[in-house]
Amino acid sequence: MRGVMTAVLLWMLAMGLVTGCSRSKEDLLDKSRGITARADLERALGKPSEVNKLGPVEQWTYQASNGTVVFLIVGDTVTLQAAVPDKRTDKKTDQK
């Protein structure tokens, strides 16, 4: 019985990771539209994939299926958001 519960929990965790990565940049930006507080951003999008800190400034990075979305947070205020394309899917075309 204990093995079955462990298998079910691992399966649920794996499904959560797979579905978490399937969000697009557009989905993340739509869900974060109008949010200005750190707690509200985390409530809307969940924990970020990566957090970088420099004093009172934090950079929250969320991985999306087609790139990344980055938020700059100062204190408790979300001050900036940017969507970065996925280098594998957004290729530059050479113009001559």
C-alpha positions as CSV (number, residue, x, y, z in Angstrom):
1,M,0.0,0.0,0.0
2,R,2.8,2.4,0.8
3,G,4.5,1.7,-2.5
4,V,1.2,2.6,-4.3
5,M,0.9,5.9,-2.5
6,T,4.5,6.8,-3.3
7,A,3.9,6.0,-7.0
8,V,0.8,8.1,-7.0
9,L,2.6,11.0,-5.4
10,L,5.5,10.8,-7.8
11,W,3.1,10.7,-10.8
12,M,1.2,13.8,-9.5
13,L,4.5,15.6,-9.1
14,A,5.7,14.7,-12.6
15,M,2.3,15.8,-14.1
16,G,2.7,19.1,-12.2
17,L,6.1,19.7,-13.7
18,V,5.0,18.9,-17.2
19,T,1.9,21.1,-17.0
20,G,3.9,23.9,-15.4
21,C,6.3,24.1,-18.4
22,S,3.5,24.0,-20.9
23,R,2.4,27.6,-20.1
24,S,3.2,30.1,-22.8
25,K,4.7,33.5,-22.3
26,E,1.3,34.9,-23.3
27,D,-0.5,32.9,-20.6
28,L,1.9,34.2,-18.0
29,L,1.6,37.8,-19.1
30,D,-2.2,37.5,-19.2
31,K,-2.4,36.1,-15.7
32,S,0.0,38.8,-14.4
33,R,-1.7,41.8,-16.1
34,G,-2.3,44.6,-13.6
35,I,-0.5,42.9,-10.7
36,T,1.7,45.2,-8.7
37,A,2.4,43.3,-5.5
38,R,4.8,40.5,-5.0
39,A,2.3,38.3,-3.1
40,D,-0.3,38.7,-5.8
41,L,2.2,37.8,-8.5
42,E,3.2,34.6,-6.7
43,R,-0.5,33.8,-6.1
44,A,-1.3,34.2,-9.8
45,L,1.8,32.4,-11.3
46,G,3.2,30.3,-8.5
47,K,6.8,30.1,-7.5
48,P,9.3,31.4,-10.1
49,S,11.7,29.1,-11.8
50,E,14.6,31.2,-10.7
51,V,15.1,34.2,-8.4
52,N,18.1,36.5,-8.5
53,K,18.6,39.1,-5.8
54,L,20.7,42.3,-5.5
55,G,19.9,44.2,-2.4
56,P,16.2,45.1,-2.3
57,V,15.8,44.2,-6.0
58,E,14.7,40.7,-7.1
59,Q,14.5,39.3,-10.6
60,W,11.8,36.6,-10.9
61,T,12.1,34.3,-13.9
62,Y,9.3,32.0,-15.1
63,Q,10.0,29.4,-17.8
64,A,7.4,29.1,-20.5
65,S,7.0,26.7,-23.3
66,N,8.1,29.4,-25.8
67,G,10.7,31.4,-23.8
68,T,10.8,33.1,-20.4
69,V,9.0,35.9,-18.6
70,V,11.0,38.1,-16.2
71,F,9.7,40.3,-13.5
72,L,11.7,42.9,-11.6
73,I,10.5,43.4,-8.1
74,V,11.7,46.2,-5.8
75,G,10.7,45.8,-2.2
76,D,7.1,44.4,-2.5
77,T,6.3,46.1,-5.8
78,V,6.4,44.5,-9.2
79,T,8.0,47.3,-11.3
80,L,8.8,45.7,-14.7
81,Q,8.0,42.7,-16.8
82,A,9.7,41.4,-20.0
83,A,9.1,38.4,-22.2
84,V,12.2,36.8,-23.7
85,P,11.8,34.6,-26.7
86,D,13.0,31.0,-26.8
87,K,16.2,31.0,-28.9
88,R,15.3,27.6,-30.3
89,T,12.0,28.8,-31.8
90,D,12.6,32.5,-32.6
91,K,15.4,32.5,-35.1
92,K,16.8,35.6,-36.7
93,T,16.7,35.8,-40.4
94,D,19.7,37.2,-42.1
95,Q,19.0,40.2,-44.2
96,K,21.5,41.2,-46.8
